[in-house]
Amino acid sequence: MVKLALLIGLNYPNDDKLRLQSSYNDVDLVENYLVLNENFSHSNIVKLTDKYSQNKELNPNFFNIINRIKELVDKTDKDDILFLYFTGHGKQIKDENKDESDSKDEAFLPSDYKDYIISDDLFKQALIPCKANVTILYDACHSGTAFDLKYTYTLSPFVSSNNLDMKDNNKIICFSSSNDPNLSFSSVLPAENRGVKWFSNFTYYFIKHLANQNIKLTNRDLILTMRNDPLKTCINKGVISFSNIKIANSDFLDKIVEEEKIPEKPVDKKSYNTLLKIKNKLEKDVRIKNSIIQNYKNALHQKNMPNVDNFNAILYSIKD
């Protein structure tokens, strides 16, 4: 199994109306979380930002974004993990193919947005051939159904809307920062060395929520903890959509869990059920132990940083 990531962040530095201050920090924060907590390798993480606009290969323009997604889709197989992150401006446009209930498509603004934008239909089309398990974190305005997946849950209010007629054979889950009609925001938030930096609110609190969990969460458990977030941060305003109902029972950023199939003619159903319970308990124990191991790994990064939690370790590892 290979873990690959594409992280895209735009501050639009040459546009006074669109200029942001958070996206570069967001990308660094997400990258450090993936490396420290999810065992990604820096060499398998591609970052596209408009920080260095003169670098044509790393500029997040329309063609670079689409081509990078296609490259990653082509090189992954069914056992691989693909993580996609988008932070920047989103907008709604006219729905030309009549597949939206509100007659509006959602779109992401690349660096050459004056000539091109990336619609949800195009994102969906680029991922159709993908065999890998895909997790998407999408922090932009109007991002709720940015990939047009089969099942959608808004957390506040907690409402599900499912397109059961949609044919969807992918294994994709997307965590979005806002409902389709709503905006997303950034703020000055605590950073390393008791300083502050601009971060996108949803990204910051989503990563903080993940980093400080004691055990590995399934996507279903993650959705519930986001919904019931005791600190009432913006993560309980998010939207979760996915293409396959099985992905809800899979661990976050892990392979999809296939359903257990009970033999049609079990020799001893009672014994089978007993063994199944034992198996489930052992898998839970393994997840807990893996989480403990991960915490020890994180502690190695913190040995010179007393009294900081796991999320602060990630913040401390961001390099300007």
GUKOL-334527 format. One record per residue (C-alpha): residue number from 0; x, y, z. Coordinates in nm, 2 decimals. Example, Ala and Ser with C-alpha at 12.3 -4.5 7.8 and 13.67 -1.06 7.14 Angstrom:
BEGIN
+-----+--------+--------+--------+
:   n :     px :     py :     pz :
+-----+--------+--------+--------+
:   0 :   1.23 :  -0.45 :   0.78 :
:   1 :   1.37 :  -0.11 :   0.71 :
+-----+--------+--------+--------+
//
This chain:
BEGIN
+-----+--------+--------+--------+
:   n :     px :     py :     pz :
+-----+--------+--------+--------+
:   0 :   0.00 :   0.00 :   0.00 :
:   1 :   0.13 :   0.34 :  -0.10 :
:   2 :   0.01 :   0.67 :   0.05 :
:   3 :   0.01 :   0.97 :  -0.19 :
:   4 :  -0.11 :   1.33 :  -0.14 :
:   5 :  -0.17 :   1.64 :  -0.35 :
:   6 :  -0.20 :   1.96 :  -0.15 :
:   7 :  -0.32 :   2.27 :  -0.33 :
:   8 :  -0.33 :   2.62 :  -0.17 :
:   9 :  -0.38 :   2.96 :  -0.33 :
:  10 :  -0.34 :   3.31 :  -0.17 :
:  11 :  -0.40 :   3.49 :  -0.50 :
:  12 :  -0.12 :   3.74 :  -0.42 :
:  13 :  -0.16 :   3.95 :  -0.73 :
:  14 :  -0.53 :   4.01 :  -0.69 :
:  15 :  -0.63 :   4.27 :  -0.43 :
:  16 :  -0.99 :   4.15 :  -0.42 :
:  17 :  -0.92 :   3.78 :  -0.38 :
:  18 :  -0.60 :   3.79 :  -0.18 :
:  19 :  -0.58 :   3.54 :   0.11 :
:  20 :  -0.33 :   3.51 :   0.39 :
:  21 :  -0.39 :   3.16 :   0.51 :
:  22 :  -0.35 :   2.90 :   0.23 :
:  23 :   0.03 :   2.85 :   0.25 :
:  24 :   0.01 :   2.80 :   0.62 :
:  25 :  -0.28 :   2.56 :   0.57 :
:  26 :  -0.08 :   2.35 :   0.32 :
:  27 :   0.21 :   2.32 :   0.56 :
:  28 :  -0.02 :   2.23 :   0.85 :
:  29 :  -0.18 :   1.95 :   0.65 :
:  30 :   0.15 :   1.82 :   0.52 :
:  31 :   0.30 :   1.80 :   0.87 :
:  32 :  -0.01 :   1.62 :   1.00 :
:  33 :   0.01 :   1.36 :   0.72 :
:  34 :   0.38 :   1.30 :   0.79 :
:  35 :   0.36 :   1.29 :   1.17 :
:  36 :   0.03 :   1.12 :   1.22 :
:  37 :  -0.06 :   0.93 :   0.91 :
:  38 :   0.28 :   0.79 :   0.80 :
:  39 :   0.30 :   0.97 :   0.47 :
:  40 :   0.64 :   1.03 :   0.32 :
:  41 :   0.74 :   1.38 :   0.22 :
:  42 :   0.86 :   1.23 :  -0.11 :
:  43 :   0.50 :   1.12 :  -0.18 :
:  44 :   0.34 :   1.46 :  -0.12 :
:  45 :   0.31 :   1.71 :  -0.40 :
:  46 :   0.23 :   2.07 :  -0.31 :
:  47 :   0.10 :   2.33 :  -0.56 :
:  48 :   0.09 :   2.69 :  -0.44 :
:  49 :   0.10 :   3.03 :  -0.60 :
:  50 :   0.38 :   3.13 :  -0.35 :
:  51 :   0.64 :   3.09 :  -0.62 :
:  52 :   0.43 :   3.17 :  -0.93 :
:  53 :   0.74 :   3.17 :  -1.15 :
:  54 :   0.77 :   2.79 :  -1.10 :
:  55 :   0.55 :   2.66 :  -1.38 :
:  56 :   0.55 :   2.30 :  -1.26 :
:  57 :   0.43 :   2.39 :  -0.91 :
:  58 :   0.19 :   2.66 :  -1.00 :
:  59 :  -0.17 :   2.57 :  -0.91 :
:  60 :  -0.32 :   2.66 :  -1.25 :
:  61 :  -0.60 :   2.47 :  -1.42 :
:  62 :  -0.39 :   2.23 :  -1.62 :
:  63 :  -0.14 :   2.16 :  -1.35 :
:  64 :  -0.41 :   2.07 :  -1.10 :
:  65 :  -0.61 :   1.85 :  -1.34 :
:  66 :  -0.29 :   1.68 :  -1.48 :
:  67 :  -0.15 :   1.61 :  -1.13 :
:  68 :  -0.48 :   1.45 :  -1.02 :
:  69 :  -0.48 :   1.24 :  -1.34 :
:  70 :  -0.12 :   1.14 :  -1.28 :
:  71 :  -0.19 :   1.02 :  -0.93 :
:  72 :  -0.51 :   0.84 :  -1.04 :
:  73 :  -0.31 :   0.65 :  -1.30 :
:  74 :  -0.03 :   0.55 :  -1.07 :
:  75 :  -0.25 :   0.42 :  -0.78 :
:  76 :  -0.43 :   0.09 :  -0.75 :
:  77 :  -0.71 :  -0.05 :  -0.52 :
:  78 :  -0.49 :  -0.09 :  -0.21 :
:  79 :  -0.34 :   0.26 :  -0.22 :
:  80 :  -0.44 :   0.58 :  -0.03 :
:  81 :  -0.48 :   0.91 :  -0.22 :
:  82 :  -0.53 :   1.23 :  -0.02 :
:  83 :  -0.64 :   1.55 :  -0.19 :
:  84 :  -0.65 :   1.89 :  -0.02 :
:  85 :  -0.78 :   2.22 :  -0.16 :
:  86 :  -0.77 :   2.56 :   0.01 :
:  87 :  -0.86 :   2.88 :  -0.18 :
:  88 :  -1.16 :   3.04 :  -0.33 :
:  89 :  -1.48 :   2.86 :  -0.44 :
:  90 :  -1.78 :   2.99 :  -0.62 :
:  91 :  -2.11 :   2.87 :  -0.77 :
:  92 :  -2.18 :   2.88 :  -1.14 :
:  93 :  -2.47 :   2.79 :  -1.37 :
:  94 :  -2.54 :   2.42 :  -1.38 :
:  95 :  -2.52 :   2.33 :  -1.75 :
:  96 :  -2.60 :   1.96 :  -1.74 :
:  97 :  -2.90 :   1.98 :  -1.50 :
:  98 :  -2.75 :   1.75 :  -1.23 :
:  99 :  -2.79 :   2.00 :  -0.94 :
: 100 :  -3.11 :   2.04 :  -0.74 :
: 101 :  -3.03 :   2.41 :  -0.69 :
: 102 :  -2.93 :   2.46 :  -1.06 :
: 103 :  -2.58 :   2.56 :  -0.95 :
: 104 :  -2.24 :   2.38 :  -0.99 :
: 105 :  -1.97 :   2.43 :  -0.74 :
: 106 :  -1.62 :   2.54 :  -0.87 :
: 107 :  -1.27 :   2.60 :  -0.75 :
: 108 :  -1.06 :   2.90 :  -0.86 :
: 109 :  -0.71 :   2.80 :  -0.98 :
: 110 :  -0.43 :   3.06 :  -1.03 :
: 111 :  -0.55 :   3.13 :  -1.39 :
: 112 :  -0.91 :   3.16 :  -1.28 :
: 113 :  -0.96 :   3.46 :  -1.52 :
: 114 :  -0.94 :   3.20 :  -1.80 :
: 115 :  -1.04 :   2.87 :  -1.64 :
: 116 :  -1.22 :   2.74 :  -1.33 :
: 117 :  -1.26 :   2.38 :  -1.21 :
: 118 :  -1.62 :   2.27 :  -1.17 :
: 119 :  -1.74 :   1.98 :  -0.96 :
: 120 :  -1.83 :   1.80 :  -1.27 :
: 121 :  -1.47 :   1.81 :  -1.39 :
: 122 :  -1.34 :   1.70 :  -1.05 :
: 123 :  -1.58 :   1.41 :  -1.06 :
: 124 :  -1.48 :   1.31 :  -1.41 :
: 125 :  -1.11 :   1.32 :  -1.32 :
: 126 :  -1.16 :   1.07 :  -1.03 :
: 127 :  -1.40 :   0.82 :  -1.21 :
: 128 :  -1.11 :   0.60 :  -1.32 :
: 129 :  -0.95 :   0.60 :  -0.97 :
: 130 :  -0.92 :   0.26 :  -0.80 :
: 131 :  -0.75 :   0.39 :  -0.49 :
: 132 :  -0.92 :   0.49 :  -0.16 :
: 133 :  -0.95 :   0.87 :  -0.18 :
: 134 :  -0.99 :   1.11 :   0.11 :
: 135 :  -1.05 :   1.48 :   0.02 :
: 136 :  -1.03 :   1.78 :   0.25 :
: 137 :  -1.19 :   2.08 :   0.08 :
: 138 :  -1.17 :   2.42 :   0.24 :
: 139 :  -1.34 :   2.68 :   0.02 :
: 140 :  -1.67 :   2.87 :   0.00 :
: 141 :  -1.96 :   2.68 :  -0.15 :
: 142 :  -1.78 :   2.35 :  -0.11 :
: 143 :  -2.05 :   2.12 :   0.03 :
: 144 :  -2.10 :   1.90 :  -0.29 :
: 145 :  -1.78 :   2.00 :  -0.46 :
: 146 :  -1.73 :   1.64 :  -0.59 :
: 147 :  -2.09 :   1.54 :  -0.65 :
: 148 :  -2.07 :   1.22 :  -0.45 :
: 149 :  -2.36 :   0.98 :  -0.39 :
: 150 :  -2.42 :   1.03 :  -0.01 :
: 151 :  -2.41 :   1.37 :   0.16 :
: 152 :  -2.44 :   1.47 :   0.53 :
: 153 :  -2.46 :   1.83 :   0.66 :
: 154 :  -2.36 :   1.84 :   1.03 :
: 155 :  -2.55 :   2.15 :   1.14 :
: 156 :  -2.84 :   2.08 :   1.09 :
: 157 :  -2.77 :   1.70 :   1.07 :
: 158 :  -2.94 :   1.62 :   0.73 :
: 159 :  -2.87 :   1.35 :   0.48 :
: 160 :  -2.94 :   1.38 :   0.11 :
: 161 :  -2.87 :   1.07 :  -0.10 :
: 162 :  -2.87 :   1.03 :  -0.48 :
: 163 :  -2.94 :   0.66 :  -0.49 :
: 164 :  -2.98 :   0.66 :  -0.87 :
: 165 :  -2.62 :   0.77 :  -0.91 :
: 166 :  -2.39 :   0.51 :  -1.04 :
: 167 :  -2.07 :   0.55 :  -0.83 :
: 168 :  -1.81 :   0.28 :  -0.81 :
: 169 :  -1.54 :   0.49 :  -0.65 :
: 170 :  -1.42 :   0.48 :  -0.29 :
: 171 :  -1.41 :   0.85 :  -0.21 :
: 172 :  -1.49 :   1.06 :   0.11 :
: 173 :  -1.49 :   1.43 :   0.11 :
: 174 :  -1.48 :   1.67 :   0.42 :
: 175 :  -1.60 :   2.01 :   0.31 :
: 176 :  -1.59 :   2.34 :   0.51 :
: 177 :  -1.93 :   2.47 :   0.42 :
: 178 :  -2.27 :   2.40 :   0.27 :
: 179 :  -2.31 :   2.49 :  -0.10 :
: 180 :  -2.48 :   2.83 :  -0.03 :
: 181 :  -2.24 :   2.93 :   0.25 :
: 182 :  -1.90 :   3.09 :   0.28 :
: 183 :  -1.58 :   2.97 :   0.46 :
: 184 :  -1.35 :   3.19 :   0.66 :
: 185 :  -1.00 :   3.23 :   0.79 :
: 186 :  -0.86 :   3.38 :   1.11 :
: 187 :  -0.55 :   3.46 :   1.30 :
: 188 :  -0.50 :   3.16 :   1.52 :
: 189 :  -0.23 :   3.02 :   1.76 :
: 190 :   0.08 :   2.90 :   1.59 :
: 191 :   0.43 :   2.78 :   1.70 :
: 192 :   0.64 :   2.96 :   1.96 :
: 193 :   0.34 :   3.13 :   2.11 :
: 194 :   0.30 :   3.32 :   1.79 :
: 195 :   0.00 :   3.36 :   1.56 :
: 196 :  -0.06 :   3.30 :   1.19 :
: 197 :  -0.35 :   3.31 :   0.95 :
: 198 :  -0.52 :   2.97 :   0.90 :
: 199 :  -0.84 :   2.86 :   0.73 :
: 200 :  -1.07 :   2.80 :   1.02 :
: 201 :  -1.21 :   2.46 :   0.91 :
: 202 :  -0.87 :   2.32 :   0.82 :
: 203 :  -0.71 :   2.43 :   1.14 :
: 204 :  -0.98 :   2.29 :   1.37 :
: 205 :  -1.02 :   1.97 :   1.16 :
: 206 :  -0.65 :   1.89 :   1.19 :
: 207 :  -0.65 :   1.98 :   1.56 :
: 208 :  -0.95 :   1.75 :   1.61 :
: 209 :  -0.78 :   1.46 :   1.43 :
: 210 :  -0.44 :   1.51 :   1.59 :
: 211 :  -0.56 :   1.50 :   1.95 :
: 212 :  -0.77 :   1.19 :   1.92 :
: 213 :  -0.65 :   0.91 :   2.14 :
: 214 :  -0.74 :   0.63 :   1.90 :
: 215 :  -0.77 :   0.59 :   1.53 :
: 216 :  -1.13 :   0.68 :   1.43 :
: 217 :  -1.35 :   0.53 :   1.16 :
: 218 :  -1.50 :   0.78 :   0.92 :
: 219 :  -1.83 :   0.72 :   1.09 :
: 220 :  -1.69 :   0.79 :   1.44 :
: 221 :  -1.51 :   1.10 :   1.30 :
: 222 :  -1.84 :   1.24 :   1.16 :
: 223 :  -2.01 :   1.19 :   1.50 :
: 224 :  -1.73 :   1.35 :   1.69 :
: 225 :  -1.73 :   1.64 :   1.45 :
: 226 :  -2.10 :   1.68 :   1.49 :
: 227 :  -2.08 :   1.67 :   1.87 :
: 228 :  -1.76 :   1.88 :   1.90 :
: 229 :  -1.77 :   2.01 :   2.26 :
: 230 :  -1.57 :   2.32 :   2.18 :
: 231 :  -1.83 :   2.42 :   1.91 :
: 232 :  -1.56 :   2.51 :   1.66 :
: 233 :  -1.65 :   2.54 :   1.29 :
: 234 :  -1.59 :   2.17 :   1.22 :
: 235 :  -1.95 :   2.10 :   1.32 :
: 236 :  -2.06 :   2.33 :   1.03 :
: 237 :  -1.89 :   2.11 :   0.77 :
: 238 :  -2.03 :   1.87 :   0.51 :
: 239 :  -1.93 :   1.51 :   0.46 :
: 240 :  -2.00 :   1.33 :   0.13 :
: 241 :  -1.89 :   0.99 :   0.01 :
: 242 :  -1.94 :   0.76 :  -0.29 :
: 243 :  -1.96 :   0.42 :  -0.12 :
: 244 :  -2.15 :   0.35 :   0.21 :
: 245 :  -1.88 :   0.11 :   0.31 :
: 246 :  -1.63 :   0.38 :   0.35 :
: 247 :  -1.81 :   0.51 :   0.66 :
: 248 :  -1.69 :   0.20 :   0.85 :
: 249 :  -1.33 :   0.24 :   0.73 :
: 250 :  -1.06 :   0.41 :   0.94 :
: 251 :  -0.98 :   0.77 :   0.84 :
: 252 :  -0.72 :   0.76 :   0.57 :
: 253 :  -0.72 :   0.39 :   0.54 :
: 254 :  -0.85 :   0.12 :   0.30 :
: 255 :  -1.22 :   0.06 :   0.27 :
: 256 :  -1.35 :  -0.22 :   0.49 :
: 257 :  -1.53 :  -0.49 :   0.30 :
: 258 :  -1.83 :  -0.65 :   0.46 :
: 259 :  -1.80 :  -0.98 :   0.64 :
: 260 :  -1.98 :  -1.25 :   0.46 :
: 261 :  -2.13 :  -1.52 :   0.67 :
: 262 :  -2.12 :  -1.86 :   0.49 :
: 263 :  -2.45 :  -1.97 :   0.35 :
: 264 :  -2.43 :  -2.30 :   0.54 :
: 265 :  -2.22 :  -2.24 :   0.85 :
: 266 :  -2.12 :  -2.55 :   1.03 :
: 267 :  -2.17 :  -2.38 :   1.37 :
: 268 :  -2.32 :  -2.03 :   1.36 :
: 269 :  -2.27 :  -1.98 :   1.74 :
: 270 :  -1.90 :  -2.05 :   1.71 :
: 271 :  -1.87 :  -1.83 :   1.40 :
: 272 :  -2.03 :  -1.54 :   1.58 :
: 273 :  -1.80 :  -1.59 :   1.88 :
: 274 :  -1.49 :  -1.59 :   1.66 :
: 275 :  -1.62 :  -1.28 :   1.48 :
: 276 :  -1.65 :  -1.10 :   1.81 :
: 277 :  -1.30 :  -1.20 :   1.91 :
: 278 :  -1.18 :  -1.08 :   1.57 :
: 279 :  -1.35 :  -0.74 :   1.61 :
: 280 :  -1.20 :  -0.70 :   1.96 :
: 281 :  -0.85 :  -0.79 :   1.83 :
: 282 :  -0.88 :  -0.54 :   1.55 :
: 283 :  -0.99 :  -0.27 :   1.80 :
: 284 :  -0.69 :  -0.36 :   2.02 :
: 285 :  -0.46 :  -0.33 :   1.72 :
: 286 :  -0.60 :   0.01 :   1.64 :
: 287 :  -0.55 :   0.13 :   2.00 :
: 288 :  -0.19 :  -0.01 :   2.01 :
: 289 :  -0.11 :   0.15 :   1.67 :
: 290 :  -0.24 :   0.48 :   1.81 :
: 291 :  -0.01 :   0.44 :   2.12 :
: 292 :   0.28 :   0.36 :   1.89 :
: 293 :   0.20 :   0.67 :   1.69 :
: 294 :   0.18 :   0.88 :   2.00 :
: 295 :   0.53 :   0.76 :   2.10 :
: 296 :   0.66 :   0.85 :   1.75 :
: 297 :   0.51 :   1.20 :   1.79 :
: 298 :   0.67 :   1.22 :   2.13 :
: 299 :   1.01 :   1.18 :   1.97 :
: 300 :   0.94 :   1.50 :   1.77 :
: 301 :   0.85 :   1.67 :   2.10 :
: 302 :   1.13 :   1.58 :   2.33 :
: 303 :   1.27 :   1.93 :   2.33 :
: 304 :   0.92 :   2.08 :   2.34 :
: 305 :   0.78 :   2.03 :   2.69 :
: 306 :   0.41 :   2.06 :   2.77 :
: 307 :   0.28 :   2.06 :   2.42 :
: 308 :   0.00 :   1.84 :   2.28 :
: 309 :   0.01 :   1.65 :   1.96 :
: 310 :  -0.15 :   1.93 :   1.76 :
: 311 :   0.11 :   2.18 :   1.89 :
: 312 :   0.38 :   1.94 :   1.78 :
: 313 :   0.25 :   1.97 :   1.43 :
: 314 :   0.24 :   2.35 :   1.45 :
: 315 :   0.59 :   2.36 :   1.59 :
: 316 :   0.71 :   2.16 :   1.29 :
: 317 :   0.59 :   2.42 :   1.03 :
: 318 :   0.89 :   2.60 :   0.88 :
: 319 :   0.86 :   2.95 :   0.74 :
+-----+--------+--------+--------+
//
